[in-house]
């Protein structure tokens, strides 16, 4: 029996006409069952990419092509359960995040059961990302792998390039369906099968060749009209109403305030349209959010029952958050940005690293299982832990830090973008981008350390172990 190590993530997808600068964005909180799971941000060179891949958890063996591209990756620091690369962008500026654990139901499981010895979250980025030249190619390659090897778990996977964003969901052991997100739309997905209305004849959908036949022949469709894949292959459970749907509701309420829905609604729409253009800061806010300005905020003023009613988006089990941005108004060498932060998202900032590089900064690359405040993973976790002890006391420090840090990151990005001019060699470009990434890392470490120091200074005066008389 394959050991299943499910995450509990939240994903946001943004089409190029929905973003403020015309870029595509796919972003995800990479969450897990444990509060701590050290993460790294690396570049995988072709020489380091396996040619004969074997999964640690399932043992599946896959022969890989001989011509991988370099790509960024966010693997676990402790590899006892495999690489778990989470997300990255390859040298052709194609991005992938994998996976959002989703739901299933017994009707499809009885017909197409999960495959022990198949593929899972541990494997997918490694098997797909180095070999694809567009988001659409990513869907095709992953679909072919699922058909050949099967999967032992239900997952949602996102792909993007400069033009398109695609979302693929696995169905049973070997089936799948995918949707191109409209350019002007966004999606919030949270641990539930999300695709709803599906047009098998559209150029903007793809699926297993026999998926429609499977539905029709086995009477899987509960609806009188159309094909709603969430209804057919997904869930509508009580857990969805407290664990999954409220996160989607809050994200949609943030981007589309006029939407009239409740946190427990089982039919929240998949494809949505915001009332304004979406920024990186918007996406980060939602992926860090904990139902602010509602009774359900764990740090808020609701009753104890209300504060514990729903699972928030930002929580102690956030291991990293990544936002994969492919820009359209800059040269291709500059287009791909992997925004990265570690730990619980309440007291961190997301840093815009260029991906057209051969290495990543040490503070983001070399975390391991040993506590070390010189590594951003551990520094971020420490800051979040202290902030959790008295959120109201520390939140203003957090807000000032976030504004200051994001301003500094964007200043570096603007200056670096301006340095890259026509005719520069690939090596010269990569040298400039590597230097910018190091500067960004240094700024992030310095500002995160200052935040922690400021919090210690402020908090020390509010310790319970104190007495009012002084010598």
DRENDO-1510 file (C-alpha; in Angstrom, 1 decimal, always signed):
<recs>
REC; n; res; u; v; w
REC; 1; UNK; +0.0; +0.0; +0.0 .
REC; 2; UNK; +1.4; +3.4; -1.0 .
REC; 3; UNK; +1.9; +5.7; +1.9 .
REC; 4; UNK; -0.2; +8.8; +1.2 .
REC; 5; UNK; +1.1; +12.1; +2.6 .
REC; 6; UNK; -1.6; +14.6; +1.7 .
REC; 7; UNK; -1.1; +18.4; +1.9 .
REC; 8; UNK; -3.9; +20.9; +2.7 .
REC; 9; UNK; -3.2; +23.8; +0.3 .
REC; 10; UNK; -4.9; +26.8; -1.1 .
REC; 11; UNK; -4.4; +27.9; -4.8 .
REC; 12; UNK; -5.0; +31.1; -6.6 .
REC; 13; UNK; -4.9; +31.5; -10.4 .
REC; 14; UNK; -5.0; +34.8; -12.3 .
REC; 15; UNK; -5.3; +35.3; -16.1 .
REC; 16; UNK; -3.2; +37.9; -17.9 .
REC; 17; UNK; -6.1; +40.3; -18.4 .
REC; 18; UNK; -7.1; +40.0; -14.7 .
REC; 19; UNK; -3.8; +41.1; -13.4 .
REC; 20; UNK; -2.6; +44.7; -13.0 .
REC; 21; UNK; +0.4; +44.3; -15.3 .
REC; 22; UNK; -0.7; +41.8; -17.9 .
REC; 23; UNK; +1.2; +38.9; -16.3 .
REC; 24; UNK; -0.2; +35.4; -15.6 .
REC; 25; UNK; +0.0; +34.3; -12.0 .
REC; 26; UNK; -0.4; +30.9; -10.3 .
REC; 27; UNK; +0.1; +30.8; -6.6 .
REC; 28; UNK; -0.3; +28.2; -3.8 .
REC; 29; UNK; +0.2; +27.8; -0.1 .
REC; 30; UNK; +2.1; +24.5; +0.2 .
REC; 31; UNK; +0.6; +23.2; +3.5 .
REC; 32; UNK; +1.1; +20.0; +5.3 .
REC; 33; UNK; -0.1; +18.0; +8.3 .
REC; 34; UNK; +2.8; +19.0; +10.5 .
REC; 35; UNK; +3.6; +22.6; +11.6 .
REC; 36; UNK; +7.2; +22.4; +10.6 .
REC; 37; UNK; +8.7; +20.9; +7.4 .
REC; 38; UNK; +11.8; +22.8; +6.3 .
REC; 39; UNK; +11.7; +23.9; +2.7 .
REC; 40; UNK; +14.3; +25.0; +0.1 .
REC; 41; UNK; +14.4; +27.0; -3.1 .
REC; 42; UNK; +16.8; +25.7; -5.7 .
REC; 43; UNK; +17.7; +25.5; -9.4 .
REC; 44; UNK; +17.8; +22.0; -10.8 .
REC; 45; UNK; +20.4; +21.8; -13.6 .
REC; 46; UNK; +20.1; +19.2; -16.4 .
REC; 47; UNK; +23.0; +17.2; -15.0 .
REC; 48; UNK; +21.1; +16.8; -11.7 .
REC; 49; UNK; +17.8; +15.8; -13.3 .
REC; 50; UNK; +17.3; +12.0; -13.1 .
REC; 51; UNK; +17.0; +10.0; -16.3 .
REC; 52; UNK; +15.6; +6.9; -14.5 .
REC; 53; UNK; +13.2; +8.3; -11.9 .
REC; 54; UNK; +11.9; +6.2; -9.0 .
REC; 55; UNK; +9.5; +7.5; -6.4 .
REC; 56; UNK; +10.3; +7.0; -2.8 .
REC; 57; UNK; +6.7; +6.5; -1.6 .
REC; 58; UNK; +5.1; +4.4; -4.4 .
REC; 59; UNK; +8.2; +2.9; -6.0 .
REC; 60; UNK; +7.0; +3.8; -9.5 .
REC; 61; UNK; +9.8; +3.9; -12.1 .
REC; 62; UNK; +9.6; +6.3; -15.0 .
REC; 63; UNK; +12.1; +6.6; -17.9 .
REC; 64; UNK; +12.6; +10.4; -18.5 .
REC; 65; UNK; +13.7; +12.2; -21.7 .
REC; 66; UNK; +17.4; +13.0; -22.2 .
REC; 67; UNK; +16.9; +16.7; -22.8 .
REC; 68; UNK; +15.6; +18.4; -19.6 .
REC; 69; UNK; +15.7; +22.2; -19.2 .
REC; 70; UNK; +17.0; +23.9; -16.0 .
REC; 71; UNK; +14.1; +24.7; -13.7 .
REC; 72; UNK; +13.5; +26.1; -10.2 .
REC; 73; UNK; +12.1; +23.8; -7.6 .
REC; 74; UNK; +10.9; +24.0; -3.9 .
REC; 75; UNK; +11.8; +20.6; -2.5 .
REC; 76; UNK; +11.5; +19.5; +1.1 .
REC; 77; UNK; +14.8; +19.9; +3.0 .
REC; 78; UNK; +14.4; +16.4; +4.5 .
REC; 79; UNK; +14.1; +13.9; +1.7 .
REC; 80; UNK; +13.0; +10.7; +3.6 .
REC; 81; UNK; +9.7; +10.8; +1.7 .
REC; 82; UNK; +11.1; +12.0; -1.6 .
REC; 83; UNK; +11.8; +15.3; -3.3 .
REC; 84; UNK; +8.3; +16.9; -3.2 .
REC; 85; UNK; +9.4; +19.8; -5.5 .
REC; 86; UNK; +6.1; +21.7; -5.1 .
REC; 87; UNK; +6.6; +24.4; -7.8 .
REC; 88; UNK; +8.9; +26.0; -10.3 .
REC; 89; UNK; +9.5; +27.7; -13.6 .
REC; 90; UNK; +11.6; +26.2; -16.4 .
REC; 91; UNK; +14.0; +28.0; -18.7 .
REC; 92; UNK; +11.2; +28.5; -21.3 .
REC; 93; UNK; +9.2; +30.5; -18.7 .
REC; 94; UNK; +6.7; +27.8; -18.2 .
REC; 95; UNK; +5.4; +27.5; -14.6 .
REC; 96; UNK; +3.9; +24.6; -12.6 .
REC; 97; UNK; +2.6; +24.2; -9.1 .
REC; 98; UNK; +1.7; +20.7; -7.8 .
REC; 99; UNK; -0.3; +19.9; -6.0 .
REC; 100; UNK; -3.6; +21.0; -4.4 .
REC; 101; UNK; -5.0; +17.8; -2.8 .
REC; 102; UNK; -8.6; +17.5; -3.8 .
REC; 103; UNK; -11.6; +15.3; -3.2 .
REC; 104; UNK; -13.2; +12.3; -4.9 .
REC; 105; UNK; -16.2; +10.0; -4.3 .
REC; 106; UNK; -17.0; +6.3; -4.3 .
REC; 107; UNK; -18.8; +6.3; -7.6 .
REC; 108; UNK; -15.6; +7.1; -9.6 .
REC; 109; UNK; -13.4; +5.1; -7.2 .
REC; 110; UNK; -15.4; +1.9; -7.8 .
REC; 111; UNK; -14.9; +2.3; -11.6 .
REC; 112; UNK; -11.3; +3.7; -11.7 .
REC; 113; UNK; -9.7; +3.1; -8.3 .
REC; 114; UNK; -6.5; +4.7; -7.2 .
REC; 115; UNK; -3.3; +2.9; -8.3 .
REC; 116; UNK; -0.9; +1.7; -5.6 .
REC; 117; UNK; +2.5; +2.2; -7.2 .
REC; 118; UNK; +1.3; +5.1; -9.2 .
REC; 119; UNK; +2.2; +8.8; -9.3 .
REC; 120; UNK; +1.6; +11.3; -6.6 .
REC; 121; UNK; +2.4; +14.8; -5.4 .
REC; 122; UNK; +6.0; +13.7; -4.6 .
REC; 123; UNK; +6.7; +13.1; -8.3 .
REC; 124; UNK; +4.8; +15.4; -10.6 .
REC; 125; UNK; +6.9; +18.5; -11.0 .
REC; 126; UNK; +10.1; +16.5; -11.5 .
REC; 127; UNK; +8.4; +14.4; -14.2 .
REC; 128; UNK; +6.8; +17.2; -16.1 .
REC; 129; UNK; +8.2; +20.7; -15.7 .
REC; 130; UNK; +11.7; +20.2; -17.3 .
REC; 131; UNK; +10.2; +18.9; -20.6 .
REC; 132; UNK; +7.4; +21.3; -21.5 .
REC; 133; UNK; +7.4; +24.5; -23.6 .
REC; 134; UNK; +4.0; +25.8; -22.8 .
REC; 135; UNK; +1.2; +25.5; -20.2 .
REC; 136; UNK; -0.9; +23.5; -22.7 .
REC; 137; UNK; +2.0; +21.1; -23.2 .
REC; 138; UNK; +2.1; +20.6; -19.5 .
REC; 139; UNK; -1.5; +19.4; -19.4 .
REC; 140; UNK; -0.8; +17.0; -22.3 .
REC; 141; UNK; +2.3; +15.5; -20.8 .
REC; 142; UNK; +0.8; +15.1; -17.3 .
REC; 143; UNK; -2.3; +13.6; -18.8 .
REC; 144; UNK; -0.3; +11.0; -20.7 .
REC; 145; UNK; +1.6; +10.1; -17.6 .
REC; 146; UNK; -1.6; +9.7; -15.6 .
REC; 147; UNK; -3.0; +7.4; -18.3 .
REC; 148; UNK; +0.1; +5.3; -18.3 .
REC; 149; UNK; +1.1; +5.1; -14.7 .
REC; 150; UNK; -2.1; +6.1; -12.8 .
REC; 151; UNK; -2.2; +8.0; -9.5 .
REC; 152; UNK; -2.7; +7.0; -5.9 .
REC; 153; UNK; -4.4; +10.3; -4.8 .
REC; 154; UNK; -6.6; +13.1; -6.1 .
REC; 155; UNK; -4.8; +16.3; -7.0 .
REC; 156; UNK; -5.2; +19.7; -8.7 .
REC; 157; UNK; -2.2; +21.0; -10.7 .
REC; 158; UNK; -1.7; +24.4; -12.3 .
REC; 159; UNK; +0.4; +25.4; -15.4 .
REC; 160; UNK; +1.1; +28.8; -16.8 .
REC; 161; UNK; +3.1; +30.6; -19.5 .
REC; 162; UNK; +3.0; +34.2; -20.8 .
REC; 163; UNK; -0.4; +33.7; -22.4 .
REC; 164; UNK; -2.3; +30.9; -20.7 .
REC; 165; UNK; -3.2; +29.5; -17.3 .
REC; 166; UNK; -4.4; +25.9; -17.1 .
REC; 167; UNK; -5.9; +23.9; -14.2 .
REC; 168; UNK; -5.9; +20.1; -14.3 .
REC; 169; UNK; -7.7; +17.8; -11.8 .
REC; 170; UNK; -7.1; +14.1; -11.6 .
REC; 171; UNK; -10.1; +11.8; -11.6 .
REC; 172; UNK; -9.9; +8.4; -10.2 .
REC; 173; UNK; -6.8; +6.4; -10.8 .
REC; 174; UNK; -6.2; +7.2; -14.5 .
REC; 175; UNK; -8.6; +9.9; -15.6 .
REC; 176; UNK; -8.3; +13.7; -15.6 .
REC; 177; UNK; -9.8; +16.9; -16.9 .
REC; 178; UNK; -8.3; +20.4; -17.5 .
REC; 179; UNK; -9.6; +23.9; -18.1 .
REC; 180; UNK; -7.9; +27.0; -19.6 .
REC; 181; UNK; -8.7; +29.8; -17.2 .
REC; 182; UNK; -10.2; +32.8; -19.2 .
REC; 183; UNK; -7.7; +35.6; -19.5 .
REC; 184; UNK; -9.9; +38.0; -17.5 .
REC; 185; UNK; -10.7; +35.5; -14.8 .
REC; 186; UNK; -9.4; +34.3; -11.5 .
REC; 187; UNK; -9.8; +31.1; -9.5 .
REC; 188; UNK; -9.5; +30.2; -5.8 .
REC; 189; UNK; -9.3; +26.5; -5.1 .
REC; 190; UNK; -9.1; +24.8; -1.7 .
REC; 191; UNK; -8.7; +21.0; -1.3 .
REC; 192; UNK; -11.9; +20.1; -3.1 .
REC; 193; UNK; -12.5; +19.2; -6.7 .
REC; 194; UNK; -13.1; +22.6; -8.2 .
REC; 195; UNK; -14.0; +22.3; -11.9 .
REC; 196; UNK; -17.8; +22.8; -12.3 .
REC; 197; UNK; -19.4; +23.3; -15.7 .
REC; 198; UNK; -17.3; +21.5; -18.3 .
REC; 199; UNK; -17.7; +21.7; -22.1 .
REC; 200; UNK; -16.2; +18.6; -23.7 .
REC; 201; UNK; -16.3; +20.3; -27.2 .
REC; 202; UNK; -14.5; +23.5; -26.2 .
REC; 203; UNK; -10.9; +24.4; -27.4 .
REC; 204; UNK; -10.3; +25.6; -23.8 .
REC; 205; UNK; -10.8; +22.2; -22.2 .
REC; 206; UNK; -8.9; +18.9; -22.3 .
REC; 207; UNK; -9.7; +15.6; -20.7 .
REC; 208; UNK; -9.1; +11.8; -20.8 .
REC; 209; UNK; -10.2; +10.5; -24.2 .
REC; 210; UNK; -13.0; +8.4; -22.7 .
REC; 211; UNK; -14.1; +10.6; -19.8 .
REC; 212; UNK; -17.5; +11.7; -21.3 .
REC; 213; UNK; -18.2; +8.1; -22.3 .
REC; 214; UNK; -17.3; +6.9; -18.8 .
REC; 215; UNK; -19.8; +9.4; -17.4 .
REC; 216; UNK; -22.6; +8.5; -19.8 .
REC; 217; UNK; -22.2; +4.7; -19.7 .
REC; 218; UNK; -22.1; +4.4; -16.0 .
REC; 219; UNK; -24.8; +7.0; -15.1 .
REC; 220; UNK; -22.5; +9.2; -13.1 .
REC; 221; UNK; -24.1; +12.5; -13.8 .
REC; 222; UNK; -26.6; +13.7; -11.1 .
REC; 223; UNK; -27.6; +16.8; -13.1 .
REC; 224; UNK; -30.4; +17.0; -15.6 .
REC; 225; UNK; -28.4; +19.3; -18.0 .
REC; 226; UNK; -24.7; +19.7; -18.8 .
REC; 227; UNK; -21.6; +18.2; -17.1 .
REC; 228; UNK; -20.6; +19.6; -13.7 .
REC; 229; UNK; -17.4; +17.7; -12.9 .
REC; 230; UNK; -17.5; +18.7; -9.3 .
REC; 231; UNK; -21.0; +17.1; -9.0 .
REC; 232; UNK; -19.9; +14.1; -10.9 .
REC; 233; UNK; -16.5; +13.3; -9.5 .
REC; 234; UNK; -16.1; +15.4; -6.4 .
REC; 235; UNK; -17.6; +15.8; -3.0 .
REC; 236; UNK; -20.2; +17.9; -1.1 .
REC; 237; UNK; -19.4; +16.8; +2.4 .
REC; 238; UNK; -19.8; +18.4; +5.8 .
REC; 239; UNK; -16.0; +18.7; +5.9 .
REC; 240; UNK; -16.2; +20.8; +2.7 .
REC; 241; UNK; -18.5; +23.2; +4.5 .
REC; 242; UNK; -16.0; +23.9; +7.4 .
REC; 243; UNK; -12.6; +23.1; +5.8 .
REC; 244; UNK; -12.7; +23.9; +2.1 .
REC; 245; UNK; -15.5; +26.1; +1.1 .
REC; 246; UNK; -14.9; +28.9; +3.6 .
REC; 247; UNK; -11.4; +29.5; +2.2 .
REC; 248; UNK; -12.8; +29.9; -1.3 .
REC; 249; UNK; -15.6; +32.1; +0.0 .
REC; 250; UNK; -13.2; +34.4; +1.7 .
REC; 251; UNK; -10.9; +34.7; -1.4 .
REC; 252; UNK; -13.9; +35.3; -3.7 .
REC; 253; UNK; -15.3; +37.9; -1.3 .
REC; 254; UNK; -12.0; +39.7; -1.3 .
REC; 255; UNK; -11.6; +39.8; -5.1 .
REC; 256; UNK; -15.4; +40.2; -5.9 .
REC; 257; UNK; -17.0; +41.9; -2.9 .
REC; 258; UNK; -20.4; +42.0; -4.5 .
REC; 259; UNK; -20.7; +38.2; -4.6 .
REC; 260; UNK; -23.5; +36.9; -2.5 .
REC; 261; UNK; -22.4; +33.7; -1.0 .
REC; 262; UNK; -22.1; +32.0; +2.4 .
REC; 263; UNK; -18.9; +30.3; +3.8 .
REC; 264; UNK; -20.6; +26.9; +3.7 .
REC; 265; UNK; -22.0; +27.1; +0.1 .
REC; 266; UNK; -21.3; +23.9; -1.8 .
REC; 267; UNK; -21.6; +25.5; -5.2 .
REC; 268; UNK; -19.2; +28.4; -5.1 .
REC; 269; UNK; -18.3; +29.2; -8.7 .
REC; 270; UNK; -15.0; +27.9; -10.1 .
REC; 271; UNK; -14.3; +30.7; -12.7 .
REC; 272; UNK; -14.7; +34.2; -11.2 .
REC; 273; UNK; -14.2; +37.8; -12.3 .
REC; 274; UNK; -12.7; +40.4; -10.0 .
REC; 275; UNK; -14.0; +44.0; -9.7 .
REC; 276; UNK; -10.5; +45.4; -10.1 .
REC; 277; UNK; -7.2; +44.2; -11.5 .
REC; 278; UNK; -5.3; +41.8; -9.2 .
REC; 279; UNK; -1.9; +42.5; -7.8 .
REC; 280; UNK; +0.8; +40.3; -6.3 .
REC; 281; UNK; +0.0; +42.0; -3.0 .
REC; 282; UNK; -3.7; +40.9; -3.3 .
REC; 283; UNK; -2.7; +37.3; -3.9 .
REC; 284; UNK; -0.3; +37.3; -1.0 .
REC; 285; UNK; -3.0; +38.9; +1.3 .
REC; 286; UNK; -5.5; +36.2; +0.5 .
REC; 287; UNK; -3.0; +33.4; +0.9 .
REC; 288; UNK; -2.0; +34.8; +4.3 .
REC; 289; UNK; -5.6; +35.6; +5.4 .
REC; 290; UNK; -7.4; +34.3; +8.5 .
REC; 291; UNK; -10.9; +35.7; +7.9 .
REC; 292; UNK; -10.0; +39.2; +8.9 .
REC; 293; UNK; -13.1; +41.5; +9.5 .
REC; 294; UNK; -15.3; +38.5; +10.1 .
REC; 295; UNK; -16.4; +36.7; +13.3 .
REC; 296; UNK; -14.3; +33.7; +12.2 .
REC; 297; UNK; -10.9; +35.3; +12.6 .
REC; 298; UNK; -8.9; +33.2; +15.1 .
REC; 299; UNK; -7.2; +36.5; +16.2 .
REC; 300; UNK; -10.5; +38.4; +16.1 .
REC; 301; UNK; -13.4; +39.3; +18.5 .
REC; 302; UNK; -15.8; +36.6; +17.7 .
REC; 303; UNK; -16.9; +34.0; +20.2 .
REC; 304; UNK; -14.6; +31.1; +20.8 .
REC; 305; UNK; -16.9; +28.9; +18.8 .
REC; 306; UNK; -16.9; +31.3; +15.8 .
REC; 307; UNK; -13.1; +31.7; +15.9 .
REC; 308; UNK; -12.7; +27.9; +15.6 .
REC; 309; UNK; -15.5; +27.2; +13.2 .
REC; 310; UNK; -13.7; +27.3; +9.9 .
REC; 311; UNK; -10.2; +26.4; +8.7 .
REC; 312; UNK; -8.4; +29.6; +7.6 .
REC; 313; UNK; -6.1; +30.1; +4.6 .
REC; 314; UNK; -3.1; +31.3; +6.6 .
REC; 315; UNK; -2.3; +28.9; +9.4 .
REC; 316; UNK; +0.6; +27.3; +11.3 .
REC; 317; UNK; +0.9; +24.5; +8.7 .
REC; 318; UNK; +1.9; +26.8; +5.8 .
REC; 319; UNK; +5.3; +25.5; +4.8 .
REC; 320; UNK; +5.9; +27.9; +1.9 .
REC; 321; UNK; +3.9; +30.2; -0.3 .
REC; 322; UNK; +5.0; +30.6; -3.9 .
REC; 323; UNK; +3.6; +32.9; -6.6 .
REC; 324; UNK; +4.8; +32.0; -10.1 .
REC; 325; UNK; +4.5; +35.1; -12.3 .
REC; 326; UNK; +5.2; +35.2; -16.0 .
REC; 327; UNK; +5.4; +38.8; -17.2 .
REC; 328; UNK; +4.5; +40.1; -20.7 .
REC; 329; UNK; +5.9; +43.6; -20.8 .
REC; 330; UNK; +9.6; +42.8; -20.4 .
REC; 331; UNK; +12.2; +40.8; -22.3 .
REC; 332; UNK; +11.8; +37.0; -22.1 .
REC; 333; UNK; +15.0; +36.8; -20.0 .
REC; 334; UNK; +13.3; +38.8; -17.3 .
REC; 335; UNK; +9.8; +37.5; -17.6 .
REC; 336; UNK; +9.7; +34.7; -15.0 .
REC; 337; UNK; +9.5; +35.6; -11.3 .
REC; 338; UNK; +9.1; +33.1; -8.5 .
REC; 339; UNK; +7.9; +35.0; -5.4 .
REC; 340; UNK; +8.8; +33.0; -2.3 .
REC; 341; UNK; +8.1; +33.1; +1.4 .
REC; 342; UNK; +8.4; +30.4; +4.1 .
REC; 343; UNK; +6.4; +29.4; +7.2 .
REC; 344; UNK; +3.1; +30.6; +8.5 .
REC; 345; UNK; +2.2; +33.5; +6.3 .
REC; 346; UNK; +1.0; +36.0; +9.0 .
REC; 347; UNK; +4.5; +37.5; +9.6 .
REC; 348; UNK; +6.5; +37.1; +6.4 .
REC; 349; UNK; +6.8; +38.8; +3.0 .
REC; 350; UNK; +7.0; +37.2; -0.4 .
REC; 351; UNK; +10.2; +37.9; -2.3 .
REC; 352; UNK; +10.5; +38.2; -6.2 .
REC; 353; UNK; +13.3; +36.0; -7.3 .
REC; 354; UNK; +14.3; +35.9; -11.0 .
REC; 355; UNK; +14.3; +32.3; -12.3 .
REC; 356; UNK; +16.7; +32.7; -15.3 .
REC; 357; UNK; +19.6; +31.9; -13.0 .
REC; 358; UNK; +21.9; +28.9; -12.3 .
REC; 359; UNK; +21.6; +29.1; -8.5 .
REC; 360; UNK; +19.6; +30.6; -5.6 .
REC; 361; UNK; +20.7; +32.6; -2.5 .
REC; 362; UNK; +22.0; +30.5; +0.3 .
REC; 363; UNK; +19.5; +31.7; +2.9 .
REC; 364; UNK; +16.6; +30.4; +0.8 .
REC; 365; UNK; +18.5; +27.3; -0.6 .
REC; 366; UNK; +20.1; +25.5; +2.3 .
REC; 367; UNK; +17.7; +25.0; +5.1 .
REC; 368; UNK; +17.7; +21.6; +6.8 .
REC; 369; UNK; +16.2; +20.0; +9.9 .
REC; 370; UNK; +18.5; +22.0; +12.3 .
REC; 371; UNK; +17.2; +25.3; +13.7 .
REC; 372; UNK; +19.2; +28.1; +12.2 .
REC; 373; UNK; +18.2; +31.8; +12.2 .
REC; 374; UNK; +20.6; +32.4; +9.3 .
REC; 375; UNK; +18.1; +30.5; +7.1 .
REC; 376; UNK; +14.9; +32.2; +6.0 .
REC; 377; UNK; +12.7; +29.2; +6.7 .
REC; 378; UNK; +13.6; +29.1; +10.4 .
REC; 379; UNK; +13.7; +32.9; +10.7 .
REC; 380; UNK; +10.2; +33.1; +9.3 .
REC; 381; UNK; +8.8; +30.3; +11.5 .
REC; 382; UNK; +10.3; +32.0; +14.6 .
REC; 383; UNK; +8.7; +35.3; +13.7 .
REC; 384; UNK; +5.3; +33.8; +13.1 .
REC; 385; UNK; +5.5; +31.8; +16.4 .
REC; 386; UNK; +6.1; +35.0; +18.4 .
REC; 387; UNK; +3.5; +36.9; +16.5 .
REC; 388; UNK; +0.9; +34.2; +17.3 .
REC; 389; UNK; +1.4; +34.8; +21.0 .
REC; 390; UNK; -0.2; +38.3; +20.8 .
REC; 391; UNK; -1.3; +39.2; +17.3 .
REC; 392; UNK; -2.9; +42.5; +18.2 .
REC; 393; UNK; +0.3; +43.6; +19.9 .
REC; 394; UNK; +2.6; +42.8; +17.0 .
REC; 395; UNK; +0.4; +43.4; +13.9 .
REC; 396; UNK; +1.3; +47.0; +13.4 .
REC; 397; UNK; +5.0; +46.1; +13.4 .
REC; 398; UNK; +4.1; +43.4; +10.8 .
REC; 399; UNK; +2.2; +45.9; +8.7 .
REC; 400; UNK; +5.1; +48.5; +8.7 .
REC; 401; UNK; +7.6; +45.8; +8.0 .
REC; 402; UNK; +5.6; +44.4; +5.0 .
REC; 403; UNK; +5.2; +47.8; +3.5 .
REC; 404; UNK; +8.9; +48.6; +3.9 .
REC; 405; UNK; +10.1; +45.2; +2.6 .
REC; 406; UNK; +7.8; +45.1; -0.4 .
REC; 407; UNK; +8.9; +48.6; -1.4 .
REC; 408; UNK; +12.6; +47.6; -1.2 .
REC; 409; UNK; +12.0; +44.4; -3.2 .
REC; 410; UNK; +10.2; +46.3; -6.0 .
REC; 411; UNK; +13.0; +49.0; -6.1 .
REC; 412; UNK; +15.5; +46.2; -6.8 .
REC; 413; UNK; +13.3; +44.7; -9.4 .
REC; 414; UNK; +12.8; +48.0; -11.2 .
REC; 415; UNK; +16.5; +48.7; -11.2 .
REC; 416; UNK; +17.4; +45.2; -12.4 .
REC; 417; UNK; +14.8; +45.3; -15.2 .
REC; 418; UNK; +16.3; +48.5; -16.4 .
REC; 419; UNK; +19.8; +47.0; -16.6 .
REC; 420; UNK; +18.9; +44.3; -19.1 .
REC; 421; UNK; +19.2; +45.7; -22.6 .
REC; 422; UNK; +19.2; +44.2; -26.1 .
REC; 423; UNK; +22.4; +42.5; -27.1 .
REC; 424; UNK; +23.5; +41.4; -23.7 .
REC; 425; UNK; +24.8; +37.9; -23.6 .
REC; 426; UNK; +22.9; +35.2; -21.8 .
REC; 427; UNK; +25.7; +34.9; -19.3 .
REC; 428; UNK; +25.7; +38.6; -18.6 .
REC; 429; UNK; +22.0; +38.6; -18.1 .
REC; 430; UNK; +22.2; +35.6; -15.7 .
REC; 431; UNK; +25.0; +37.4; -13.7 .
REC; 432; UNK; +22.8; +40.5; -13.3 .
REC; 433; UNK; +19.8; +38.4; -12.2 .
REC; 434; UNK; +21.8; +36.3; -9.7 .
REC; 435; UNK; +23.2; +39.5; -8.2 .
REC; 436; UNK; +19.7; +40.9; -7.9 .
REC; 437; UNK; +18.5; +37.7; -6.3 .
REC; 438; UNK; +21.3; +37.9; -3.7 .
REC; 439; UNK; +20.4; +41.5; -3.0 .
REC; 440; UNK; +16.8; +40.6; -2.5 .
REC; 441; UNK; +17.7; +37.8; -0.2 .
REC; 442; UNK; +20.0; +40.0; +1.9 .
REC; 443; UNK; +17.3; +42.7; +2.2 .
REC; 444; UNK; +14.7; +40.1; +3.1 .
REC; 445; UNK; +16.9; +38.5; +5.8 .
REC; 446; UNK; +17.8; +41.9; +7.3 .
REC; 447; UNK; +14.2; +43.1; +7.4 .
REC; 448; UNK; +12.9; +39.9; +8.8 .
REC; 449; UNK; +15.6; +39.9; +11.5 .
REC; 450; UNK; +14.7; +43.5; +12.3 .
REC; 451; UNK; +11.1; +42.6; +12.6 .
REC; 452; UNK; +11.9; +39.8; +15.0 .
REC; 453; UNK; +14.1; +42.0; +17.1 .
REC; 454; UNK; +11.4; +44.7; +17.2 .
REC; 455; UNK; +8.9; +42.2; +18.3 .
REC; 456; UNK; +11.2; +40.9; +21.1 .
REC; 457; UNK; +11.8; +44.4; +22.3 .
REC; 458; UNK; +8.1; +45.3; +22.3 .
REC; 459; UNK; +7.0; +42.0; +23.7 .
REC; 460; UNK; +9.5; +41.9; +26.6 .
REC; 461; UNK; +7.6; +44.8; +28.3 .
REC; 462; UNK; +4.4; +42.7; +28.2 .
REC; 463; UNK; +5.6; +39.4; +29.7 .
REC; 464; UNK; +3.5; +37.9; +32.4 .
REC; 465; UNK; +6.6; +37.3; +34.5 .
REC; 466; UNK; +7.0; +40.8; +35.8 .
REC; 467; UNK; +6.5; +42.9; +38.9 .
REC; 468; UNK; +5.6; +46.6; +39.3 .
REC; 469; UNK; +8.1; +47.5; +42.0 .
REC; 470; UNK; +11.7; +48.3; +40.9 .
REC; 471; UNK; +14.9; +48.7; +42.9 .
</recs>
